[in-house]
Amino acid sequence: MNEPRKLLKGETGDWEVVVGLEVHAQVTSVAKLFSGAGATYGAGPNENVSLVDAAMPGMLPVINKYCVEQAIRTGLGLNARINLWSRFDRKNYFYPDLPQGYQISQYKDPIVGEGSIEVETEDGETITVGVERLHLEQDAGKSIHDLAPRESYVDLNRSGVALMEIVSKPDMRSADEGAAYFSKLRTIVRYLGTCDGNMEEGSMRADVNVSVRRPGEELGTRTETKNVNSIRALRQVIDYEARRQIEVIESGGTIDQETRLFDVKTGETRTMRSKEDAHDYRYFPDPDLLPLEIDPAWVEEIRASLPELPDAKKHRFMKDYGLSAYDAAVLAADKEKAAFFEAVAKGRDGKLASNWVTTELFGALNKAEKDIADSPVSAKQLGELIDLIADQTISGRIAKDVFAIMFDTGEDPGKIVEEKGLKQVTDAGAIEKVVDDIIAANPKQVEQVKEKPKTMGWFVGQVMKATGGKANPQAVNEILKKKLGV
């Protein structure tokens, strides 16, 4: 377990917050975990439902091998142990959208054992968060309460969809660390192609476990806040629960082990039910499913097919392109953004490519509320713009104007530069004439430059203004230094 890193001040002293996450990630698969019904999002109510999903009498589950492969792939991506023998259990409880009256899950023998991932927080700190286990289970359906005043409806499209429940160890100590862990986990499963990570569609959500303790003491009683489906909400839950628990304990109360819900409108959690223990679910091995026995050769085959993961990509970006750790991490955090950057940087200056991608392009995309996939400027076009700067066809300042036009119109940079007459003036004679005219018109500033050489920037600005920003900045500086004797 990690040593105390961050502490909260209470009325009676310091407190340490302890956070663990149980992340439910929907497996990217065409079919469900135990039936051939579709697992796609967005179908009409009860369109993706087989007789197995509806728990019709006599219907037997059949394991989807691809879902098992996806779980193993994820486990390998989390540096976790793959258990070559695992089994499915029945977790018994009643709920209207659970037709069988039980959920098929894995209890004592999950498919993936302990692992760990490295997480970088916003303040640049790197921590290691342990993964306790990953198990496969089927999702429940969905109850809908707002279509009629006195009735509830049940949509079983989600019933039987394959979920990976990824359980962390209680290694996080703040909302920042919890958010960073969840973000890293989402990045990894997206790289692997095992979950799309779309929180707004419910395909990735977290149960947030929070407790508080005095530094160095035993773990306190935890609460679990269910189905948190945004990183912003995850932060709010951790911060609110930590403060609430500290206030309860400091006022003489005790924390109940319970399940809570998060209210998005108020930013507060509230009691849902007392927390069940494992025995409350009456787990027992599912008699309709044989244990999973995994061939080690198959695991190695899956391992060999893994893509380059975020950490490896980050270090390669630093090594191959000379990027800072921060810039490399920003680019490696998203598979599509990383691929876009590499296309831009191919055969070009890596740092310059990184600056244009992370600052200009990402800034414009954020402002326009667009994703990289919807960028009006392609990687090929951005690379061509950088080439125009490198060969001194245009200056860096003019390039920003050209980029703005590219982003608005989708046109190629070469065409814009040609049509608008934006080519850089590199003719030393032409620049020298402009410099002479400005020096002659400003004798006071000439005297000032001789006393304070740093004020030469004023002349640079005047020359650039007179040439519409098209004069080569390096040539301007060299000519001014010569003429002014600086």
N, C-alpha and C positions, 0 to 999 in steps of 0.2 A: 504493500500500500504506500502511496506517495506521502511524503512528509508534509506537514502543514505549510501552505504557501500563502493563502489569503485568509484574513480574519475579518469578521464583522464586529463592530463595537456595539455592545448592549449597555443597558443601564448598570449592570453589575460586573462588566468586564468583557473580555474577548470571547468570541464564539467562532468555531470552525464549521463551515457548511460542507456537508457530504452529499454528493450527487451521483446517482447511477441511472442509466437509461435502459429501458427495454424498448428497442426499436422494432416495429413491425414493418417489414419491407415486402411489398407484393412482388412475387417472382414474375419476371418477364417471360411469359409462356403463352402459346396460342390456346392451350386447353387448361382445365383446372387440375387440381392435385390428384383427384381420385375418379374423375369422369372426363368424357370427351367433349363436354360442353365448352363453349367459347369463354375466354377470360378477358375479352376486350372491354374497355371502358366506353360508356356512352350509349349502350344499347337501351331499347325501350324496356319498361318494367317487365321482369320475368321472361325476357326473351332468351337469355342464356342459362336455361335451367334444364337439366336432365332429370330422369327419374331418380338417379342416385342423389343428386343435390336436393331434391324435394323429399328424400327419405321415404320413398314408396316401399311398401313391404316386399321383402325378398331381394331388394337391390343391393349388390355387393360392390365395395370400392375396389378399384384397380389402380395401382400406383403409376404415376406419370414419370417415366425414367428421366425425361428432360428436366423436370423440376428438381429431381435428385442431383442431376449434373450441375444445375445452377447453384444449388446449395453448396456443393463441394467446391465449385469455382469461387464462390464468395468466401468460403472458409480459407481457401488458399490465399486469396487476396488480403485476408485479415491476419496472415501469418499464424493461422490456427491449426491445431491438430485435427486431422480427419479421422473419425472413428470408423473403422472398417466393419464394425457390427453395431447396429442401432435398431430401435424398434419403435412402433407407434402405439400410443396409449389412448384410452378414452378419458376425456376430461368431462365429467358429468355435471351439468347445470341446466336449468330451464330458462329459456328466453324465447319470446314469440318468433324471432327470426332465426332460431336454431332448430330446424325441423326434426333432427334426430334426437334431440334432448341431450346430446353430448357433442363435444368437439374432438375430432381426431387430431392429436398433437403428439409430442414426444416429451416424456417426463424425465425419467432417470437415465435414459440412454439416448442422448441426442446424436445427430449425425456429425456435428462439429463440436470439438472441445475448446480448450483454452487457446487464446491468441492475444495479440496486442497490436495497436496502431500508434504511430507518432502523430501528435496533434500540435499545431502552432496556433497560439492565441493571438489576439489583435495587438497585444503589446510586445510581440516577438518572442515570447517564451515558448519553449518546446517541452511538452510533457508526454509521457507514455500512459495510455489508457488501456487497461487490460480488458479483454473480452472473455467473459465467463463461459459462454456457449452460444451456439446457433442451432436452433431446431426448426424443423418443418412442421407446419400445421395448416389446417384449412380455416379459411375465414368464415365468419357468420354472414347472414343476410343483413338487410337493412330495414329497420322499422321507420315508417313515415307517419308523422302525427299531425301534419298541418294541411292535409287535403280535405278534411271534413271535421266539423266541430265535435262530433261524438264517436268518431271511428278512427282506428289506426290501420294503416296498410303495410303489407310486407312485400318487399322486393327481394327475391332470392338470386338475383344475378350474381351477387358477390359470394353467395353460399358455395363453399367448396373451392374457392380461388386459393391458390397456393401462397402461403406467407412464410417468410423467414423471420423468426423472432431472434433478434441479436441482442443478447443480454450483456451489458458492460459490468465490470467490477465497479465498486463505489470509489473510483479514483479521481473524480472531478471535485473541485473545491469552489466553484463560482458559476454564475450564469454564463460568463464569457467562455469558460472552459467547456461547459455543457454544450453551448452553441457551436463552438469550434469542433468538438468531437462529432456532433451530429452532421455538421457540414462536411467534415472529412469523410465520414462514413458514406454520406450520400455521393460524394465525388467518387469514392472507390467503387460502389455498386454500379454507378453510371459508366465508369471506365470499363468495368467487367461486362456490362450489358445484362446484369442479373436483375436489375430493378430500374425503372425509369426515374424514380425519385420525385415524382410529381406530387408534392404535398397537397396542392389544392384539389387533386383528384382522389386523395386519400390513399395513394399507393405507397406512401411512406409516412408513418406517424410514430409518435413516441409516448410511452408511459413514463412519467418523470418521477423518480423516487428521490425524496429530499429528507434529510435529517440534520440536526445540529448537535454539537457537543463542545465541551470545553477542550481546548488544545491538549492533545495527549491522552484524553480519556477514551473509554470504550464508545463504540457507535451508539448513537441515540436511537429512539424509536422513529421509524420512517413513515411518511405518508406517500401514497402513489396517486398521482394525478393522471387520469386516463386520456388517451386519444388526443394528444397535443399535435396539431398539424401545421404549425409554422414555426420558424426559428424565432421570430419576434415573440410569439406566445410562449415558447419554451423558456426564453429569458425571463419573461414576466412571471411565469409559474415559479421558477427557482427563486427569484428575488422576493416574491410575495410570500412564498411558503417559509423561506428562511426567516424573514422578519416576523411573520406570524408566530412561528414556533418559539423564537427567542422571547417574544412578548409573553406568550403563554407560560413558559417555564419561569421567567423572571417574576411573573406575578403570582407564582406559587402553584400553577396548574401543571398538568401532565399532558403529553402528546398521545393521542389515541392512534393506534395502527389502523389506518382506514384508507379507503379509496375515495378520491375527491375528483370533482369536475372543475374545469376552468371556464369562467364566464368572460368571454371576449369583450363584452361591453363595459364591464366594471374593472377588468384586469385583476379579479380576485378568484380564489378557489373556494369551493364550498363542499361540504360533506355529501357524498353519494351513498356510501354504505360502509359498514365495518369491513376491514380487510380480511378476506378469506385466507386460510392456510391451505396447504396442499391436500390435507386429509378431508377438507370440506368438499373437494371436487371428486372424491372417491375414484382416484386414478386406478385403472387396471389395464393390462395389455389388451390391445384390440384383437379379438379372436378372428376377425375377418382378414387380417393382414399378417403376412409372414414377416419376420425380422429382415432388415436390409443387410445383406452381406456384400461388401464392396471389394472388388478386385483391386489390389494395389497397383496393378499395371494401368488400370483405367484412371486412377487418381493421377498417376504420373503423366498419362496422356493429356489429361485436362490441364495439369500444371504447365506442360509444354506449350499449350495453346493460349496461355494467359497473355494479355497485352502488356505493354509497358505501363506501369502504374504511376500514380501522381508523384510519389517520392523519388522514384528513379528518374522520371521525366524532369523534375525540378533540378536534380543534381546534374543531369545531362545538359540542361539549358545553361546552367552556371558554367559548366566546363566548356561546352562547344561554342556558346555565343557570348561568354564573358558577362553574363547578367548578374545582377545582385541577387542575393537570396530572396529578397522581397519580391522583385519583379518576376523572378523565376517561379516563385510560389503562386503569384497572381495568375500567371499564364497557365501553369500546370493544373490549377484548381478546376478547370473546365476542359473536357476533352475536345470540344469543338473549337474553343478559343485557342487552345494549344496548337491544334492542327492549322488554324488560320495563321497564327504567328509563324509557324515553321514554313508555310508556303510563302509568306512575305519575306522571311529572313534568308531563304535559300539563295546562296551566292551573293549575299549582301552583308553589310555591317549589322551584326546582331543587336547591338545596343541601340542603333538608330531605328532599326525595325521595331524593337521593343517599345521605344518611346512613342513611335507613331501609333502602334497598336493599342498600348495601354492608356496613353494620354488622349490623343486626338480621336481615335476610333471609338474606344470604350466610352469616352466622355460624350461623344455625339450620340452613340447608341442609348446611353442612359437617359440623356435629355429627351430623345425621341421615343423612349420606352420601347425599344426594339431589342431583340435577341441577336446574337452573332449570325444566326441562320438567316435572319431577315435583313442583314446589312446591305444597304444600297451600293456600298463600295466593296468590290471583290478583293480577295487577296492579290490577284494578278494586277488589278488597277493600283492598289496601294503600293505594291512593289515597283510599278512603273513610275509612280510619283517620287518614290525615294531615289530611283535611278536619275530622274531629272534634276534632283538636288545634287547627287553625287557627281554628275558630269557638268555641273554648274550651268545647266540650261536655265534654271530658276533658283532664286534664293530661298532659304528656309522660311522667310517671312511671306514671300509670295506663295510658297507651297501651301501655307495654311489657308490662304484665300482660295487657291485651286481646290484644296480638299473640301472646303465648304460647298463649293459649286458641285463637286463630284457627289457629295452626300445628298444634295438636293435633287440632282438630275440623273445620277448614275452614269454620266459621260466619262470617257477616258481622259486622263490628265493631259496627254499630248495634244488632243483635239482642243481642249480648253485653252491651253497655253498658246497654241497657234492662232485660234480664232480671236482671242482677246489681246494678242500682242504682248504677252507677259514674259517673253524671253529676257534673260538677264543681260544687262549691258556689261560686256567684258572688255570692250575697246578702251584701252588706257587713254588714248587721245581724247575720246569723247568725255570720259570721266574727268580727265584733267581740266578740260575747258569749263565744266560745271564747277569744279573746285576753285578754279581761278576767279570765276565770277562771284562766288560766295565770299571768298577771302577779300576781294576788292570791295565788296559792299558792306563788310563788317569789320572795320579796323579795330574797334574797341575790343571785340571778342578775340581778335588776333593777339592783342597785347595781353589779354587775360590768360590765354592758353600758354603763353610763354612763362607766365608766373605760376600758373596751375595747370600742368599738362593733362590732368584728369578731365578738364573741361572740354577736351577735344571731342568728346562724345556729342556735344552740341552741333559741331560742324558735320559729323557723320550723319546725324539726324537730318540736317538741312540738305545734304547731298542726296540722301535717300528720298527725301520729300520731293526734291526738284526732279528726280528721275523716276518718280512714281514707284519707288521701292525696287526698281529693276537693276540698279547698279550693283556690281559685285562687291559685297561688303569688305572682302579682303583687299581688293584693289583700292577701294575708297580709303581704307585705313593707311595703306602704304603710301599713297599719293599725298594724303593730308600730313602724315608724319614728315615727309620730305619737304613739302611746301612750308609747313609751319616751324620746321626745325625742332620738333619735339623728340 
